[in-house]
Amino acid sequence: MTGVGGLQVLPVTGLPEIGAGADLAPMIVAAAAAGPGLADGDIVVITSKIISKAEGRVLHADRESAIDAETVRVVARRGPTRICQTRHGLVLAAAGVDASNTAPGTVVLLPVDPDASAARLQADFLRFAGAQVGVVITDTMGRPWRTGQTDTAIGAAGLRPLRDHRGQADTFGNTLEVTIAAVADEIAAAADLVKGKTAQIPVAVVRGLPELVTSEPGPGAAALIRPAAEDMFRLGAADVLASRRTVREFTGDPVDGEAVSRAIAAALCAPAPHHSEPWRFAVLDSAESRTALLDAMLDAWQADLRGDGFTEEQIARRVRRGEPLRKAPLIIVPCLLSEAANAYPDQRRSTAERSMFLVSMGAAVQNLLVALAVQGLGSCWVSSTLFCQQVAGSTLGLPERWEPMGAIGVGHPAAPPADRPDRDPDRFTLRL
């Protein structure tokens, strides 16, 4: 038992091994009667594994296959270890699939709906014990930037899972602006001090926080899951490259210049031949510079197409490909500076030398696009300036040896991009 300032954390001992179909509430009430009992205002904290066992979430299955089935998104991967997002929205190791404390050849999955399980138990505790209690269902999670695991709330009912201190004054009279306490997680961690990982005590009672207990189930632990749009750390290592998508519709919101500078810094991490730095970037912040470039390129493109014998209707269709750049609030023109290239007397080596610099430029552009996406900015790379490099260079007043290598529209996406089609890497791979 632990207790501080009237707060007590009390273990519930004597529970048997839980099997499928077990009626947990009367079993917990009976076990608690020999120890702390249950009273109005208590919070019953229950390890999710016994919920899963009672609900028949124990499978005879290969653990890796079970993880695959429970995963909606792999956030990070290192060797065999996967950090996964589940359909609940939880992000945790192995999608919460557990092979400990279960029969050989079986795995335990998380409850299908932990908040609903908590709500049923809250009602059952009132029925069997006559006590209005809160319920927290817990699972163990690791934490970024911190060593070790702690129990957190994955299901809750009958209590306020968050305590909002915003608008209140601290001891120095400063108004708190962002402080929201995750009390359900704090309760889960406190209860784990008496439950432990090896003591086989799956239930504890937290006493002394009646102000958090409610008669209604409430928002549940789902309220603790940060919405994706507000999550600054949404992208895991496995998400970063796939986050780069071509965006063709932008809002009118301005683009943060510091974000662009950070993206260009990422572009400068690209490999380059001969220890050179062949990348340059023209950033078109003003509407005047963007319009001048796009109008000059449009004139050049139309002239080329007319010279090729295309009709005006055909020309109109083709020039629409540049429309995303017209809609972007900022354009970046990546440029190649290949002054470090060696001169060779034969075409074969000259072509290879040129290709090395082009590959380096492509790597820099990809770094730039990915870095923009990580910061929540959309982008589209359009090859247009490659077809009129002299026109683009003279219109923008670029240094003589800067070669424009396309144009990148940058802005805030007006809508989420369409799902990326799955591609089988084996279709693109020749193994020798």
SVG drawing of the C-alpha trace seen along z (x, -y; Angstrom):
<svg xmlns="http://www.w3.org/2000/svg" viewBox="-27 -42 67 66">
<polyline fill="none" stroke="black" stroke-width="0.4" points="0.0,0.0 1.2,-3.5 -0.4,-6.7 0.5,-10.4 -1.7,-13.2 -4.8,-11.1 -4.2,-9.4 -3.9,-5.6 -3.0,-2.9 -4.2,0.5 -3.6,3.9 -6.4,6.3 -5.0,9.8 -6.5,13.3 -7.8,13.2 -7.7,16.6 -6.4,17.1 -8.8,15.5 -10.3,17.4 -12.6,16.6 -16.1,15.7 -15.1,14.8 -17.4,12.3 -14.8,9.9 -16.8,7.5 -18.1,9.9 -14.7,11.6 -12.9,8.3 -15.6,7.2 -15.1,10.5 -11.3,10.2 -11.5,6.6 -13.8,7.5 -10.8,9.3 -8.6,6.2 -9.4,2.6 -13.1,3.1 -14.8,0.7 -16.3,-2.6 -17.8,-5.6 -15.1,-7.7 -12.6,-4.9 -10.9,-4.2 -10.4,-0.6 -7.3,-0.1 -7.2,3.1 -4.5,4.5 -5.8,4.9 -4.6,8.5 -7.3,9.9 -9.9,7.9 -8.6,9.4 -8.6,12.9 -12.1,12.6 -13.3,11.2 -11.7,14.1 -8.8,12.1 -6.4,14.9 -5.4,16.5 -3.5,19.5 -1.4,17.6 2.1,16.6 3.1,13.4 4.3,11.6 1.2,12.5 -0.9,11.2 1.0,7.9 0.5,7.6 -3.3,8.0 -3.5,5.5 -1.4,2.8 -2.8,0.0 0.5,-1.9 4.1,-1.1 5.6,-4.1 9.1,-2.9 11.1,0.2 14.5,1.4 15.5,4.9 12.6,7.2 11.1,4.5 8.1,2.6 6.4,-0.5 2.8,-0.3 -0.4,-2.3 -3.4,-0.1 -7.0,-0.7 -7.6,-2.2 -5.2,-5.0 -2.6,-3.8 1.0,-3.8 3.0,-1.1 5.4,1.7 4.2,4.8 0.7,3.3 0.0,4.4 0.3,8.1 1.7,9.9 3.0,13.4 3.8,13.3 1.7,14.7 -0.3,16.8 -0.1,20.4 2.7,21.4 1.6,20.9 -0.9,18.2 -0.8,14.5 -3.0,11.9 -4.5,9.0 -5.7,5.7 -9.4,5.5 -11.5,4.6 -12.9,1.4 -11.2,0.7 -13.5,-2.3 -16.6,-0.2 -15.1,2.5 -14.4,-0.1 -18.0,-1.4 -19.5,2.1 -17.3,2.7 -18.3,-0.7 -21.9,0.3 -21.2,3.8 -19.3,2.4 -22.3,0.3 -24.5,3.3 -22.4,5.8 -20.7,3.5 -23.2,0.6 -20.2,-1.7 -19.9,-4.6 -16.4,-4.1 -14.2,-5.0 -12.5,-2.4 -9.1,-2.6 -7.8,0.1 -4.1,0.1 -1.3,1.3 2.4,0.9 4.0,-1.5 7.5,-2.8 8.0,-6.6 10.0,-8.5 13.1,-10.1 12.7,-8.1 14.2,-4.8 11.8,-2.2 8.1,-1.6 5.2,-2.7 1.5,-1.8 -0.9,-4.2 -4.6,-4.3 -6.0,-2.7 -9.6,-2.5 -11.5,-4.6 -15.0,-5.2 -16.6,-7.1 -13.8,-9.6 -12.4,-12.7 -9.3,-11.5 -7.9,-15.0 -7.6,-17.9 -7.5,-21.2 -5.5,-23.9 -5.6,-26.4 -6.7,-29.8 -5.7,-29.2 -3.0,-31.1 0.2,-29.5 1.8,-30.4 3.4,-33.5 0.2,-34.7 1.1,-33.6 -1.8,-32.4 -1.4,-28.8 -1.9,-28.4 -1.1,-24.8 -1.2,-22.7 -3.6,-19.8 -2.8,-16.9 -3.3,-13.4 -4.7,-12.2 -5.9,-8.8 -2.3,-8.0 -1.0,-9.3 -3.5,-7.0 -2.4,-4.1 1.2,-4.6 0.5,-5.0 -1.5,-1.8 1.4,0.1 3.5,-0.6 1.5,2.0 0.5,4.2 4.1,4.6 5.0,6.7 5.9,9.9 3.7,9.8 0.7,11.1 -1.6,8.5 -3.7,7.3 -6.0,4.9 -5.5,2.0 -7.7,-0.5 -6.8,-4.2 -8.5,-6.0 -8.6,-9.7 -9.5,-11.3 -13.4,-11.4 -13.5,-14.7 -12.4,-12.9 -15.1,-10.2 -18.3,-10.7 -21.6,-8.8 -21.5,-8.8 -18.9,-6.9 -17.5,-10.1 -15.1,-10.6 -12.9,-7.6 -9.2,-7.2 -9.9,-8.0 -9.7,-11.7 -6.0,-11.1 -5.1,-10.3 -3.9,-13.5 -5.6,-14.2 -3.3,-13.7 -3.6,-17.3 -2.3,-18.5 0.5,-15.9 3.9,-17.5 5.5,-14.0 3.0,-12.2 5.6,-11.0 7.6,-8.0 10.8,-6.9 8.8,-4.6 6.4,-7.5 8.9,-10.2 9.6,-9.2 6.0,-8.2 4.8,-11.6 6.1,-13.2 3.2,-13.6 2.6,-15.7 0.1,-18.5 -1.6,-20.4 -4.1,-22.5 -3.0,-25.0 -4.6,-27.3 -3.9,-31.0 -2.0,-30.8 1.5,-32.2 4.5,-29.8 6.9,-30.2 10.3,-31.3 12.1,-29.6 10.4,-26.3 11.7,-26.8 15.2,-27.5 15.1,-24.3 14.0,-22.3 16.9,-23.7 19.3,-22.8 18.0,-19.2 18.5,-19.4 22.2,-20.3 22.7,-16.9 22.5,-15.2 25.6,-13.3 27.7,-15.1 30.6,-14.2 34.2,-15.4 33.3,-16.8 31.5,-19.6 28.3,-21.6 26.5,-21.7 23.0,-22.8 21.5,-26.2 18.0,-27.3 16.1,-30.4 13.2,-31.1 10.4,-33.1 8.7,-34.8 7.0,-37.6 3.9,-37.3 5.7,-39.5 8.7,-37.1 6.4,-34.1 4.2,-35.7 7.1,-36.9 8.7,-33.4 5.5,-31.6 4.4,-34.0 7.9,-33.8 7.9,-30.0 4.3,-29.9 5.3,-32.0 8.3,-29.8 6.4,-26.6 3.6,-27.8 6.1,-28.9 7.8,-25.5 4.5,-23.6 3.4,-25.8 6.7,-25.1 6.0,-21.4 2.6,-21.8 0.2,-21.4 -3.2,-23.0 -4.3,-25.7 -6.6,-23.2 -3.8,-20.7 -1.5,-23.5 -4.1,-24.6 -4.3,-21.0 -0.6,-20.7 0.0,-24.0 -2.5,-23.1 0.3,-20.9 1.9,-24.1 -1.3,-25.3 -0.3,-24.0 2.6,-26.4 0.2,-29.3 -1.7,-28.2 1.3,-27.9 2.0,-30.8 5.8,-30.2 8.0,-28.6 11.5,-27.2 13.6,-26.8 16.4,-24.3 19.5,-24.9 22.6,-22.9 26.0,-24.4 28.4,-21.9 31.6,-24.0 33.3,-21.2 32.8,-18.7 35.8,-17.3 36.3,-17.9 36.9,-14.8 37.8,-14.5 35.4,-11.7 31.6,-11.7 31.3,-8.6 33.1,-10.0 31.6,-13.5 28.1,-12.0 29.0,-10.0 30.4,-13.1 27.3,-15.1 25.0,-12.2 26.8,-12.2 25.9,-15.9 22.3,-15.3 21.9,-12.4 23.2,-14.6 20.7,-17.3 17.8,-14.8 18.8,-13.7 18.8,-17.3 15.4,-17.9 14.0,-14.8 15.5,-15.8 13.9,-19.2 10.4,-17.8 10.5,-15.3 11.7,-18.0 8.8,-20.3 6.3,-17.4 7.6,-16.7 6.9,-20.3 3.3,-20.0 3.9,-21.8 2.8,-20.4 4.8,-20.6 4.8,-19.7 7.9,-19.4 7.2,-20.4 9.9,-20.0 9.0,-23.1 12.2,-25.2 14.2,-22.3 12.6,-23.0 13.5,-26.7 16.5,-27.1 17.8,-30.3 14.4,-31.9 14.0,-31.1 17.5,-32.1 17.3,-35.5 13.8,-36.2 14.9,-35.6 18.3,-37.2 20.1,-34.0 23.9,-33.8 25.2,-32.7 26.1,-29.1 23.0,-28.3 21.0,-25.7 17.3,-25.6 16.2,-22.0 12.4,-22.3 10.3,-24.3 8.7,-23.4 5.4,-24.8 5.2,-25.1 2.2,-25.8 -0.3,-24.4 -2.4,-21.6 -6.0,-22.5 -7.1,-18.9 -5.5,-15.6 -3.8,-13.9 -5.3,-10.7 -4.1,-7.4 -0.8,-6.3 -1.2,-3.0 0.7,-0.1 3.8,0.8 5.4,4.2 9.1,3.6 9.8,6.9 8.3,5.6 11.1,3.0 13.9,5.2 16.3,7.5 18.2,9.7 21.4,11.1"/>
</svg>
